[in-house]
Amino acid sequence: MIKKVEQFIWEGRPIVNQIIVTTSDSCYLVSYGKAVAVKDPMGAFLSKDWDYSRTTAKYVARFFDRSVKEMRKLIKEEVFKVIPEITIK
């Protein structure tokens, strides 16, 4: 069940078209209406579209307090798992 929906804030500024959806056990980043990242008890997951654009990749990385370069490295190391699609539960 969705508990909270809020604008993604970075360095004190709301970021347009980037929304955080919080459920009872997970936190999702929704970019331009599509869930692109999730933090949940099973780990950290990215949709295949996490780097659809330079801007989306940048905000996904910021969602995890990382750089895009770090994200790519951590994907190779399988710290972050890329899956076809993320559905908000």
HUFEN-V109894 format. One record per helix or strand. SS is the DSSP state (H for helix, E for strand). FROM is the first residue (numbers start at 0). TO is the last residue. If there is no record, write none. Layout:
{{SS | FROM | TO} {SS | FROM | TO}}
This chain:
{{E | 1 | 9} {E | 12 | 22} {E | 25 | 30} {E | 33 | 39} {E | 42 | 46} {H | 53 | 62} {H | 67 | 75} {E | 79 | 82}}
